Amino acid sequence: MSSPVLGIMTLYLNEHRALEERSIYRRMILEGRKRGLDIYVFTPADVHPGGKKIEAMVFHSDKGWSREWRSFPDIIFDRCRIQRNRRFQQLLAFRQKYGHLLFLNRPLRNKWTIHQTLSAKSAFREHLPDTFLYQDMSDVNRMLKASPLIYLKPINGTGGRGILRIERNGSETNTVLVQGRDQKRKIITPRKVHLSRLGSLLQNWNMKDKYLVQQGIQLQLPNGRVHDYRMLVQKNGEGQWELTGCAGRMGAEKSVTSNLHGGGQAIAMQKLMKQWITDEQQRAEIYAAAEKFGIDVATFLENTYGSLCELALDLAIDKSGHIYLLEVNPKPAREVFARIGEKDIYFKAITRPLEYALWVYRNHANAIRPPQSVKITKPVKRVKGKSATLKRSRKSPL
């Protein structure tokens, strides 16, 4: 019996067919093979124009990476992240054409739509910072009046690109400090700006209908660096959501975000939280509450948008221990756990999608297997007073 085939779908980073997570995919392929799962990697650009074959990337321990023409996989694991180029347009066309195939995960919407979706559930509202879709400067001014600290974030941004932090100056009421990163993640020079000139400064960021104005949470540690927590929740081999792990992240010096790609540092959650919350019992309660919250969010979003396999939640915890959801990432990286030396969690983060894929394959195969036809034999004559019976073949389980 042939092994089920999982296709990991991603996007090339450039015209030279570079891949961002090649080492992770290699590990997944090798671990999948141990579990009876045949895995290859492909992009929408690798699909043959005839639509029946894929020029897949395969890995063998003795030969390394190579190309093979393969049939479409039984299951697709979508690892494609947003790009602003023709490769992303190829992805959208692929999803539209092959949307009937079996996917482990479906795409989520942008940050604004997700915020609105989560806001519809009362249990989540207290964990969401006040957020508006930027229309004009009145939105920025309104938020600055309500909160001394705000963030401006692209609705489709990743990796800290294009984020601005604006904070009112306590001693100079009409002055704000503007910090952030440009679209290439480069830290911009902090600037003190009079409120009357803030609008002209923001014009260069082309924010109309593309940015969120969000209440800021004070997260600066005693060393002046910002911090937050990356929580990874995944489906297990029984199709249930579970917490895989949660790690702390501390931003680089002068950075307004904690992203690792932007120079942030990974720190074990308990070690980082000790610098923020000194009471051990309170830390334990926060961790338990965060775990339940993460699983509840994942369940709710899956019920809203369709099949999901894993989610990363970026969480902020204020000085009182209140948990805020800063962002949801449906295509999470895993290296944060490797960086803090939690090898078991890192291994689990890699293998859980494979175990879930096998569960999906088995259950999907059972669901589509047609029942055996019912066979009716001739009535049996009465024997020793017993009534005649009809023999029926047993139906296969659905």
Salt bridges, closest charged atoms under 4 A:
GLU15 OE1 - ARG86 NH2 2.83
GLU15 OE2 - ARG87 NH1 2.86
GLU20 OE1 - ARG81 NH1 3.05
GLU21 OE1 - ARG79 NH2 2.87
GLU21 OE2 - ARG81 NH2 3.53
GLU31 OE2 - ARG27 NE 3.93
GLU31 OE2 - LYS34 NZ 3.31
GLU31 OE1 - ARG35 NH1 3.08
ASP38 OD2 - ARG70 NH2 2.47
ASP46 OD1 - ARG17 NH2 3.91
ASP46 OD1 - ARG67 NH1 3.44
GLU55 OE1 - ARG17 NH2 3.62
GLU68 OE2 - HIS60 NE2 3.71
ASP78 OD2 - ARG95 NH2 2.67
ASP78 OD1 - LYS331 NZ 3.61
ASP139 OD1 - ARG142 NH2 2.85
GLU167 OE1 - ARG165 NH1 2.89
ASP228 OD1 - ARG249 NE 3.05
GLU242 OE1 - ARG352 NH2 2.20
ASP296 OD2 - LYS292 NZ 2.73
GLU302 OE2 - LYS235 NZ 2.79
GLU310 OE2 - ARG79 NH1 3.21
GLU310 OE2 - ARG334 NH2 2.71
ASP314 OD1 - ARG230 NE 2.60
ASP314 OD2 - ARG249 NH2 3.38
GLU327 OE2 - LYS111 NZ 3.87
GLU327 OE1 - LYS153 NZ 3.80
GLU335 OE2 - HIS261 NE2 3.57
GLU355 OE2 - ARG35 NE 3.73
